[in-house]
Amino acid sequence: MNRDVYLRYIVHFIERVDQLATTQQYKTLFLKYLGKEMFAASDLKLKTLARHLKKAHIASTIIKYPAYYLAFHLSDDELTKMIDDLRKVIAKYKLYEALEYDTSIAVLDKGIERDSSGAKKTALKAFEDEEAPVKKPRAPAKRAKKAKTPVRQPAKKPAAAKKAQAAKKPSVTAARRAPAPVKTQAKKAGAAAKKKCSDYTISELRAEAKTKKIPYSTYGKMTREALCKRLGKI
């Protein structure tokens, strides 16, 4: 048989055997057995798929299971073994065989040729992957340039005003170098003059006498009042 017969049987399977499977499910099955381009597949691939679908149809009539599911999930050898095992059960109990359950190639091809007589292979066009139109990339939209907000400059002061302000504010360095006010020095001197003799300890008075090179034999025997008088504290 030529390839057109096998293609028409595939159409027969889709339209008559299992109509519950979706287009996408059949596309997945065809991709698995035929590749991306169905009509460019080799004769061997088409024969293999058609015979595989015929076995799935036979098995589905015995166990009443969806033919597409059996074709997709079971291998060709598994389908053959399933049918042979079921035939043994049917023969054992002397049940009526509704279809020809022979899975030999000659019998399969005969059934494929018979079932494909009324199918049109052009129906498979719907299951081919159509190339999506190539979208041209859009040119990026030109963004309008935002006008820059002018930065406000601080108003310039007249040169005469700057000089007057500089004259009012003395520099930090000058303020640090300036001598202490006379009033503060006078306050310190007054505070020292007001100190009483009783405010000094005998040790402080003796230490001051020593710095003034008064002999120890002199200040060592003196009392606090005597030391204050000698040192000019009172």
Secondary structure as a PSIPRED ss2 file (coil, helix, strand):
# PSIPRED VFORMAT (PSIPRED V4.0)

   1 M C   1.000  0.000  0.000
   2 N C   1.000  0.000  0.000
   3 R H   0.000  1.000  0.000
   4 D H   0.000  1.000  0.000
   5 V H   0.000  1.000  0.000
   6 Y H   0.000  1.000  0.000
   7 L H   0.000  1.000  0.000
   8 R H   0.000  1.000  0.000
   9 Y H   0.000  1.000  0.000
  10 I H   0.000  1.000  0.000
  11 V H   0.000  1.000  0.000
  12 H H   0.000  1.000  0.000
  13 F H   0.000  1.000  0.000
  14 I H   0.000  1.000  0.000
  15 E H   0.000  1.000  0.000
  16 R H   0.000  1.000  0.000
  17 V H   0.000  1.000  0.000
  18 D C   1.000  0.000  0.000
  19 Q C   1.000  0.000  0.000
  20 L C   1.000  0.000  0.000
  21 A C   1.000  0.000  0.000
  22 T C   1.000  0.000  0.000
  23 T H   0.000  1.000  0.000
  24 Q H   0.000  1.000  0.000
  25 Q H   0.000  1.000  0.000
  26 Y H   0.000  1.000  0.000
  27 K H   0.000  1.000  0.000
  28 T H   0.000  1.000  0.000
  29 L H   0.000  1.000  0.000
  30 F H   0.000  1.000  0.000
  31 L H   0.000  1.000  0.000
  32 K H   0.000  1.000  0.000
  33 Y H   0.000  1.000  0.000
  34 L H   0.000  1.000  0.000
  35 G C   1.000  0.000  0.000
  36 K C   1.000  0.000  0.000
  37 E C   1.000  0.000  0.000
  38 M C   1.000  0.000  0.000
  39 F C   1.000  0.000  0.000
  40 A C   1.000  0.000  0.000
  41 A C   1.000  0.000  0.000
  42 S C   1.000  0.000  0.000
  43 D H   0.000  1.000  0.000
  44 L H   0.000  1.000  0.000
  45 K H   0.000  1.000  0.000
  46 L H   0.000  1.000  0.000
  47 K H   0.000  1.000  0.000
  48 T H   0.000  1.000  0.000
  49 L H   0.000  1.000  0.000
  50 A H   0.000  1.000  0.000
  51 R H   0.000  1.000  0.000
  52 H H   0.000  1.000  0.000
  53 L H   0.000  1.000  0.000
  54 K H   0.000  1.000  0.000
  55 K H   0.000  1.000  0.000
  56 A H   0.000  1.000  0.000
  57 H H   0.000  1.000  0.000
  58 I H   0.000  1.000  0.000
  59 A H   0.000  1.000  0.000
  60 S H   0.000  1.000  0.000
  61 T H   0.000  1.000  0.000
  62 I H   0.000  1.000  0.000
  63 I H   0.000  1.000  0.000
  64 K C   1.000  0.000  0.000
  65 Y C   1.000  0.000  0.000
  66 P C   1.000  0.000  0.000
  67 A H   0.000  1.000  0.000
  68 Y H   0.000  1.000  0.000
  69 Y H   0.000  1.000  0.000
  70 L H   0.000  1.000  0.000
  71 A H   0.000  1.000  0.000
  72 F H   0.000  1.000  0.000
  73 H H   0.000  1.000  0.000
  74 L C   1.000  0.000  0.000
  75 S C   1.000  0.000  0.000
  76 D H   0.000  1.000  0.000
  77 D H   0.000  1.000  0.000
  78 E H   0.000  1.000  0.000
  79 L H   0.000  1.000  0.000
  80 T H   0.000  1.000  0.000
  81 K H   0.000  1.000  0.000
  82 M H   0.000  1.000  0.000
  83 I H   0.000  1.000  0.000
  84 D H   0.000  1.000  0.000
  85 D H   0.000  1.000  0.000
  86 L H   0.000  1.000  0.000
  87 R H   0.000  1.000  0.000
  88 K H   0.000  1.000  0.000
  89 V H   0.000  1.000  0.000
  90 I H   0.000  1.000  0.000
  91 A H   0.000  1.000  0.000
  92 K H   0.000  1.000  0.000
  93 Y C   1.000  0.000  0.000
  94 K C   1.000  0.000  0.000
  95 L C   1.000  0.000  0.000
  96 Y C   1.000  0.000  0.000
  97 E C   1.000  0.000  0.000
  98 A C   1.000  0.000  0.000
  99 L C   1.000  0.000  0.000
 100 E C   1.000  0.000  0.000
 101 Y C   1.000  0.000  0.000
 102 D C   1.000  0.000  0.000
 103 T C   1.000  0.000  0.000
 104 S C   1.000  0.000  0.000
 105 I H   0.000  1.000  0.000
 106 A H   0.000  1.000  0.000
 107 V H   0.000  1.000  0.000
 108 L H   0.000  1.000  0.000
 109 D H   0.000  1.000  0.000
 110 K H   0.000  1.000  0.000
 111 G H   0.000  1.000  0.000
 112 I H   0.000  1.000  0.000
 113 E H   0.000  1.000  0.000
 114 R H   0.000  1.000  0.000
 115 D H   0.000  1.000  0.000
 116 S H   0.000  1.000  0.000
 117 S H   0.000  1.000  0.000
 118 G H   0.000  1.000  0.000
 119 A C   1.000  0.000  0.000
 120 K C   1.000  0.000  0.000
 121 K H   0.000  1.000  0.000
 122 T H   0.000  1.000  0.000
 123 A H   0.000  1.000  0.000
 124 L H   0.000  1.000  0.000
 125 K H   0.000  1.000  0.000
 126 A H   0.000  1.000  0.000
 127 F H   0.000  1.000  0.000
 128 E C   1.000  0.000  0.000
 129 D C   1.000  0.000  0.000
 130 E C   1.000  0.000  0.000
 131 E C   1.000  0.000  0.000
 132 A C   1.000  0.000  0.000
 133 P C   1.000  0.000  0.000
 134 V C   1.000  0.000  0.000
 135 K C   1.000  0.000  0.000
 136 K C   1.000  0.000  0.000
 137 P C   1.000  0.000  0.000
 138 R C   1.000  0.000  0.000
 139 A C   1.000  0.000  0.000
 140 P C   1.000  0.000  0.000
 141 A C   1.000  0.000  0.000
 142 K C   1.000  0.000  0.000
 143 R C   1.000  0.000  0.000
 144 A C   1.000  0.000  0.000
 145 K C   1.000  0.000  0.000
 146 K C   1.000  0.000  0.000
 147 A C   1.000  0.000  0.000
 148 K C   1.000  0.000  0.000
 149 T C   1.000  0.000  0.000
 150 P C   1.000  0.000  0.000
 151 V C   1.000  0.000  0.000
 152 R C   1.000  0.000  0.000
 153 Q C   1.000  0.000  0.000
 154 P C   1.000  0.000  0.000
 155 A C   1.000  0.000  0.000
 156 K C   1.000  0.000  0.000
 157 K C   1.000  0.000  0.000
 158 P C   1.000  0.000  0.000
 159 A H   0.000  1.000  0.000
 160 A H   0.000  1.000  0.000
 161 A H   0.000  1.000  0.000
 162 K H   0.000  1.000  0.000
 163 K H   0.000  1.000  0.000
 164 A H   0.000  1.000  0.000
 165 Q H   0.000  1.000  0.000
 166 A H   0.000  1.000  0.000
 167 A H   0.000  1.000  0.000
 168 K H   0.000  1.000  0.000
 169 K C   1.000  0.000  0.000
 170 P C   1.000  0.000  0.000
 171 S C   1.000  0.000  0.000
 172 V H   0.000  1.000  0.000
 173 T H   0.000  1.000  0.000
 174 A H   0.000  1.000  0.000
 175 A H   0.000  1.000  0.000
 176 R H   0.000  1.000  0.000
 177 R H   0.000  1.000  0.000
 178 A C   1.000  0.000  0.000
 179 P C   1.000  0.000  0.000
 180 A C   1.000  0.000  0.000
 181 P C   1.000  0.000  0.000
 182 V H   0.000  1.000  0.000
 183 K H   0.000  1.000  0.000
 184 T H   0.000  1.000  0.000
 185 Q H   0.000  1.000  0.000
 186 A H   0.000  1.000  0.000
 187 K H   0.000  1.000  0.000
 188 K H   0.000  1.000  0.000
 189 A H   0.000  1.000  0.000
 190 G H   0.000  1.000  0.000
 191 A H   0.000  1.000  0.000
 192 A H   0.000  1.000  0.000
 193 A H   0.000  1.000  0.000
 194 K C   1.000  0.000  0.000
 195 K C   1.000  0.000  0.000
 196 K C   1.000  0.000  0.000
 197 C H   0.000  1.000  0.000
 198 S H   0.000  1.000  0.000
 199 D H   0.000  1.000  0.000
 200 Y C   1.000  0.000  0.000
 201 T C   1.000  0.000  0.000
 202 I H   0.000  1.000  0.000
 203 S H   0.000  1.000  0.000
 204 E H   0.000  1.000  0.000
 205 L H   0.000  1.000  0.000
 206 R H   0.000  1.000  0.000
 207 A H   0.000  1.000  0.000
 208 E H   0.000  1.000  0.000
 209 A H   0.000  1.000  0.000
 210 K H   0.000  1.000  0.000
 211 T H   0.000  1.000  0.000
 212 K C   1.000  0.000  0.000
 213 K C   1.000  0.000  0.000
 214 I C   1.000  0.000  0.000
 215 P C   1.000  0.000  0.000
 216 Y H   0.000  1.000  0.000
 217 S H   0.000  1.000  0.000
 218 T H   0.000  1.000  0.000
 219 Y H   0.000  1.000  0.000
 220 G C   1.000  0.000  0.000
 221 K C   1.000  0.000  0.000
 222 M C   1.000  0.000  0.000
 223 T C   1.000  0.000  0.000
 224 R H   0.000  1.000  0.000
 225 E H   0.000  1.000  0.000
 226 A H   0.000  1.000  0.000
 227 L H   0.000  1.000  0.000
 228 C H   0.000  1.000  0.000
 229 K H   0.000  1.000  0.000
 230 R H   0.000  1.000  0.000
 231 L H   0.000  1.000  0.000
 232 G C   1.000  0.000  0.000
 233 K C   1.000  0.000  0.000
 234 I C   1.000  0.000  0.000
